[in-house]
Amino acid sequence: MTIQEPSSISLLSPTGRFAPSPTGPLHYGSLLTAVASYLNIRANNGTWLVRIDDLDPPRQMPGAVSEILHALEVYGLHWDQDIVYQSKRQHIYDEALAKLQEKGLVYFCSCSRKDILERGERVYSGHCRKGHLAGRKQYAMRIKVPQTTLSWNDLIQGPQITELFQANGDFVVRRADGLYAYHLAAVIDDAAQRITESIRGADLLPSTSAQRYLQQVLDIEPPEYGHIPVAVNEKGEKLSKQAGATPISTVDPATTLCKVLQDLGQAPPEDLEASSVSDILRWGQKNWSLDNVPARHTL
C-alpha cells in the first residue's frame, strides 16, 4: 500500500506558523526559520502565527519565552492572533490519543532506550506490540506503523519518498513520563490552527513522514511542508543551545536581517542594510521567491 499526496486543493486561507521551543533565546538558526516562514506567508497575503512548543518542562529555560517574543518584535516579525502554548493543551492531545486507541493503533511499551540500543535497533521494532514487559513502573505509548511507502512533495526539497516503518519504526506518541511527544502535538496543533504550510528547518525533514502518517490515520488534511537549510557552527553541528549557539543581537537587527535574506537566497541589494527593519521586510515580502531558497540541508 502506498499513501499518496492528497489531490484536493485546500480552500483554507494561507496560514503559516513559527513554533519555537523555549530552551533558550532565539539564535540565528531560529531566526532563519522565522523569517522564511513569515515572508512566505506574507507574500501570499496570509496569516502568520506564533506557537510556543513548551511540551518538555525539564528542557525549558526560565525567561526564554519572553526573550524569544522580544527578539521577534525587534526584528519586525509581528504575529497575528493570540499565541498558543502547547503546555496548556493536554486535553486536546488526550482526545487525539483516545481516537488512536479506539482504532486499535496504539499500545503500551515498557522498553527503555537502553533496551532498544542493546537489541541493536535503529528504530523501534514493535517489541511490545504483543505485550509489554512486566515489572516496569512507566510505560510509553507507541503507534503501530505499517510497512508502507509514503510520498509527498516538499516545497523546497522536492519529491520525497519514505519507507515509513524503516524510517520511523513504531514511534512514541506519549512518553513514559506522561508528556506528549512532538509528533502528535505538532500534528494536532497544526490542524487546530488551520495551518496550510509549515516552513521549517531541514533537520525536521525526517520527522515529516511520521507526522503525515498521524495525519492520515486521524483524517487530518496535511499542510504543505518546506524545509530550509539549517545554520551550523564550525563543527558542522546545528545551531542550538546545546551546541553553544549565541542569542541573536537585538542591537543592529537590520544587518542581521539582510544576512538572513542573503542566506535564504533572496539576494538583497547592498544598500538595504541602511533601511529600517520594516522596510527590509517590506522588500523581502515584495521580492520573496521560495524557488530561490537553497535546497541544501545546511548553511
C-alpha positions in Angstrom: 0.0 0.0 0.0 1.2 3.5 -0.8 -0.1 6.6 0.8 -0.1 9.3 -1.8 -0.2 13.1 -1.7 -3.9 14.2 -1.4 -5.0 15.6 -4.8 -7.6 18.0 -3.3 -6.7 21.7 -3.0 -7.2 23.2 0.4 -9.8 26.0 0.5 -8.4 27.4 3.7 -6.8 30.9 3.6 -2.9 30.7 3.7 -1.8 30.3 7.3 1.8 29.7 8.5 3.4 29.4 11.9 6.6 29.7 13.8 6.8 27.3 16.7 10.0 27.7 18.8 10.8 25.6 21.9 11.7 27.8 24.9 15.0 26.0 25.6 16.9 29.3 25.2 16.9 32.7 23.5 16.4 33.0 19.7 19.6 32.2 17.8 20.5 32.8 14.2 19.2 29.4 13.0 15.8 30.0 14.6 15.7 33.5 13.0 16.2 31.9 9.6 13.2 29.8 10.1 11.1 32.6 11.5 11.9 34.9 8.6 11.4 32.3 5.9 8.0 31.3 7.4 7.0 34.9 7.8 7.9 36.1 4.3 6.5 33.1 2.5 3.1 33.5 4.1 3.0 37.3 3.9 4.0 37.2 0.3 0.7 35.2 -0.2 -1.3 37.7 1.9 -1.7 35.1 4.6 -1.8 34.8 8.4 1.3 34.2 10.5 1.0 32.6 13.9 3.4 32.0 16.7 3.1 28.9 18.9 5.3 28.1 21.8 6.2 24.4 21.8 6.7 24.1 25.6 6.0 20.3 25.8 9.2 19.4 27.7 9.5 21.4 31.0 12.8 19.8 32.1 14.5 21.3 28.9 13.0 24.8 29.2 14.9 27.9 30.3 13.3 30.4 32.6 12.6 33.6 30.8 13.2 32.1 27.3 9.6 32.8 26.1 9.8 36.5 26.8 13.3 36.7 25.2 12.1 34.9 22.1 9.0 37.1 21.7 11.0 40.3 22.3 13.5 39.3 19.6 10.7 38.6 17.1 9.3 42.1 17.8 12.7 43.8 17.4 13.1 42.1 14.0 9.7 43.2 12.9 8.1 39.8 12.9 4.7 40.6 14.3 2.3 37.7 14.6 -1.5 37.6 14.2 -3.9 36.2 16.8 -3.1 35.1 20.3 0.0 32.9 21.0 -0.8 29.2 21.6 1.1 27.4 24.3 1.3 23.6 24.0 1.6 23.2 27.7 -2.0 24.3 28.1 -3.4 21.8 25.5 -3.0 18.4 27.2 -6.8 17.8 27.0 -6.7 18.2 23.2 -3.9 15.7 22.9 -5.8 13.3 25.3 -8.7 13.4 22.8 -6.4 12.6 19.9 -4.8 9.7 21.8 -8.3 8.4 22.6 -9.1 8.3 18.9 -6.0 6.3 18.2 -6.9 3.9 21.0 -10.4 3.5 19.6 -8.8 2.5 16.2 -6.5 0.0 17.9 -3.4 1.8 16.7 -1.5 2.4 19.9 -0.1 0.1 22.6 1.8 0.4 25.8 5.6 0.0 25.6 7.9 -0.7 28.6 11.2 -0.7 26.6 13.8 1.9 27.6 16.3 3.5 25.3 18.9 1.2 26.8 16.7 -1.9 25.9 16.4 -0.7 22.3 20.1 0.0 21.9 21.0 -3.4 23.4 18.8 -5.1 20.8 20.7 -3.1 18.1 17.6 -1.5 16.7 18.0 1.7 14.7 14.2 2.3 15.0 11.8 0.6 17.4 10.8 -2.8 16.0 7.4 -3.2 17.7 8.8 -5.4 20.5 5.9 -4.7 22.9 3.0 -5.0 20.3 2.1 -8.4 21.8 2.5 -7.2 25.4 4.8 -5.0 27.4 7.4 -6.2 29.9 6.2 -6.9 33.4 7.7 -5.2 36.4 8.3 -1.8 34.8 6.9 1.3 36.5 6.5 3.5 33.5 5.1 2.9 30.0 5.2 4.9 26.9 2.5 4.7 24.2 3.6 3.9 20.7 1.7 3.8 17.4 1.7 0.8 15.1 3.4 1.8 11.9 2.7 -0.2 8.8 5.2 -1.4 6.2 4.2 1.1 3.5 5.7 3.8 1.3 4.7 7.4 1.9 5.3 10.1 -0.7 4.8 13.8 -0.8 6.3 16.9 -2.4 8.4 19.3 -0.3 8.2 22.9 -1.3 11.9 23.3 -1.2 13.5 19.8 -1.2 11.2 18.5 -3.9 9.7 15.0 -4.2 10.1 12.8 -1.1 9.6 9.0 -0.8 9.9 7.2 2.5 9.6 3.6 3.6 7.5 4.5 6.6 8.3 1.7 9.1 12.0 1.6 8.2 12.3 5.3 8.8 10.3 5.6 12.0 9.5 2.3 13.5 6.6 2.3 16.0 7.3 5.8 17.3 6.2 7.3 20.6 3.1 9.4 20.9 3.1 9.7 24.7 6.3 9.4 26.7 6.8 7.2 29.7 6.8 10.3 31.9 3.3 11.2 30.7 4.4 14.1 28.4 3.1 14.1 24.8 5.6 13.5 22.0 6.4 16.3 19.5 4.9 14.4 16.5 1.4 14.1 17.9 1.3 17.6 19.5 2.5 19.3 16.3 0.0 17.5 14.1 -2.9 18.3 16.4 -2.0 21.9 16.9 -1.4 22.5 13.1 -4.8 21.1 12.4 -6.5 23.1 15.2 -4.8 26.3 14.0 -5.7 25.5 10.3 -2.1 25.7 9.2 -1.8 25.4 5.5 2.0 25.5 5.2 4.9 24.6 7.5 8.2 26.2 6.6 10.9 24.8 9.0 14.5 23.6 9.2 15.8 20.7 7.2 16.7 18.9 10.4 12.9 18.2 10.7 12.6 16.7 7.3 12.9 13.1 8.7 10.0 13.9 11.1 7.6 14.7 8.3 6.8 11.1 7.3 5.8 10.2 10.9 3.6 13.4 11.1 2.0 12.7 7.8 1.1 9.2 8.9 -0.6 10.6 12.0 -2.5 13.0 9.8 -3.6 10.1 7.6 -4.9 7.9 10.5 -6.6 10.9 12.2 -8.3 12.1 9.0 -6.4 15.4 9.0 -5.5 17.2 5.8 -1.7 17.8 5.9 -0.3 21.2 5.4 2.3 21.7 2.7 5.9 21.3 4.1 9.0 23.2 3.1 12.4 22.6 4.7 15.0 25.3 4.6 18.8 24.8 5.3 19.8 24.9 8.9 22.6 27.0 10.2 25.5 25.1 11.6 28.6 26.0 13.7 32.2 25.5 12.7 32.0 21.8 13.8 29.1 21.2 11.4 26.6 21.0 14.3 23.2 22.6 14.1 23.0 25.8 16.0 21.3 25.2 19.3 21.6 25.9 22.9 23.2 22.5 23.5 25.8 23.3 20.8 26.5 26.7 22.4 24.7 28.9 19.9 24.7 32.6 21.0 21.5 34.6 21.1 20.9 36.9 18.1 21.8 40.5 18.7 19.0 43.0 19.1 21.4 45.9 18.7 21.6 46.0 14.9 18.7 43.9 13.5 18.9 45.4 10.0 22.4 44.0 9.3 21.4 40.5 10.6 18.1 40.6 8.7 19.9 41.3 5.4 22.3 38.4 6.1 19.2 36.2 6.7 17.8 37.2 3.3 21.1 36.5 1.7 21.3 33.0 3.3 17.8 32.4 2.1 18.8 33.0 -1.5 16.9 36.3 -1.9 19.9 38.5 -3.0 19.1 41.8 -1.2 20.8 44.9 -2.5 23.9 46.1 -0.6 22.3 49.4 0.4 19.3 47.6 2.1 21.2 47.4 5.4 20.8 51.2 5.8 17.0 50.8 5.8 14.7 50.2 8.7 13.6 46.7 9.7 10.1 47.3 8.4 11.5 48.5 5.1 13.7 45.4 4.8 10.8 43.1 5.5 8.7 45.0 3.0 11.4 44.5 0.4 11.7 40.8 1.4 7.9 40.3 1.1 7.8 42.0 -2.3 10.7 40.1 -3.7 10.3 36.8 -2.0 10.9 33.7 -4.0 10.7 30.3 -2.4 12.3 28.8 -5.5 15.5 30.7 -4.7 15.8 29.2 -1.2 18.8 26.8 -1.3 17.7 23.1 -1.2 20.9 22.0 0.6 20.4 20.9 4.2 22.9 23.2 5.9 24.4 26.7 5.6 
